[in-house]
């Protein structure tokens, strides 16, 4: 999966890929003060195209809000919600709107799920439907944080650590390996990283083609940009 | 697509006249809005015509006259109109839909590019049957000409053969200076009103161009009611029967309020519901029986059976209401079924009077999200449980409700749905709706006309007649020459079984209105068509698939025949070709309540104008919050 960190103050964005074995569960957001946790489990392709490297995607997300007693499990098949032990199941095949005291859910048929946790966070999960008979690929999900300003300063996770921004400097770009994509040096979190100017896709408005977002790409699983290393973010279960 | 900014100097478009001419004959109102503008500029420019008409009205005509040439709108089947529209788009022409809505009104707007020093006259006609609420009919005319108009006039002529009991008029923009300009003449059966301020009288202040004319103009009146049988008018082979007898005693009612207290009601909506219920409970009559059910995913009854509306019980209910808190999901199905059980048990156990009217008032702000969530199954469950024994009224609070679901469910059970708009006056809206249905006068109202005499009757059975309202039945006569026939109305009254019998006779309009050789000719036939279409549209929503198909076909045929823009038809308006723009097709639609979602207070005005800058609206703003995400390539 590719990660995008938008930095409106700098009018710029950072991006990196995370690739690990399919089935790995990563912590994306963890805010100990609000009790919000978002974990995502990766899936691979149906079978690996011998001509390319194996890509991974997110196939399931687990979302917990301890204070509200909310647990949400979103997969490419269905959406399971429980609030204080009460359970409900929603399907991607229906337009559904659920309004709860602390959480609103809105499913746009075969497209997206918008989750609003009161006074906490708003995010969208995008469903990427892939042709069922595609030889390699299968359905996968994207996770977009729309409003994160209410998270505490202690929020961390692969996405969460960037909710309050990140300080970095970029040198003058210079020609890189790819003639169309200049490289530069980025000074971030005490590291000097070689980064490449590229773009990644925002699929919120156009789920099929996406919209290009220019960004500085940090190689090697975001090493140097993310706190610690990838293993610090792997967890044993979705909840 | 390139967006081209239009450079328009509003001072160079002169609105020469705005005239609103409303003629009402026996509650059937025919309104013509005419507006003329002159492009004084030495270049061509866009001129806008934006008017509002009541939601209950059907557009019947629209035309534009430019330099002596008239372009007339044509009513077509919606699908065909859509095809024409799509064709226009695919051939590279700009085309747009003409529609918008508000709380009581909906907007018709069109813009046309006219040549330098050219005149344009827009004319829009719409018709509606005025409905009687709280003992009066209301004509509402919204005027917002946005600039001073050389000739501005509102004129209304009302012809009521039953005689006008009273007539009031007021306008939200009327000042002490403008008040004497409202001329009102009311005779026994006829009223004439006019309001025509001069340019100077329209001015906000002596030296400014701002206009005072901005708001709503209301005419409210009622007719005399002398006969129990009501008033029957026969004109040219059609008849209409207005039924609202005076001095009927109120029926006792059995009402269960079913109140949504799911999470989404929390805050203002719950607070307003609690406040409205305090007054509504106080307004119950002592002979009424009532119950309260609140629901989220759990169904909570105030009491397991109906209670007499004694002061003590009402006070206890008010305490219960004060403590309703919003939390959880929405289980509409089980809540309504529980209300049906309570009412059914009361009738079965004879704890309520035999002549009483039973009703459920459901208030909800959202779709079902718990228990049974399939809307068709819920509708079936409710219909089967009610079995025609009580009426269901649904109040949809806010815009998140599936209004169509509530509307159909109410209509299937002899009731009606109403949208409650989220605003500071929601309490008054709730109380107002309750007041409308608070006093049933008759139940099981049957209208009987000799089968060999009349045909094509509109609905002739009504579950209830409420105080201050009126039942209207219309039909065709088998013989156009026929001047009288027997009529019988029977219903359950408060004390006795109500039966009124009599003979309907054609009146001589030229005797009643001797000076008025022409009112608007075929109005009884058009009233019949209007009412029939309304009822067929209802049937289209609630019947079996076969009934729905038949009702749709019939309603469409009538809409086309009588030139009504209904939800099944569209008015296709062709804008003329100019040097800058090719011929353009626009389509005016009639919105259903379901399609009106999300629009509350549009900025609308009557007359012609030049465009103002469009300011983009931000619905949500997370100022500096970054949007971070993870997704696939």
Interface residues (C-beta under 8 A of the other chain):
Chain A: X1 X2 X3 X4 X5 X6 X7 X8 X9 X18 X28 X40 X55 X57 X58 X86 X88 X96 X97 X98 X99 X100 X101 X102 X104 X122 X126 X128 X140 X142 X143 X144 X145 X146 X147 X148 X149 X158 X159 X162 X163 X165 X200 X201 X202 X203
Chain B: X262 X263 X264 X266 X297 X326 X327 X328 X329 X330 X365 X366 X367 X369 X370 X400 X622 X623 X624 X625 X626 X627 X628 X629 X630 X631 X632 X633
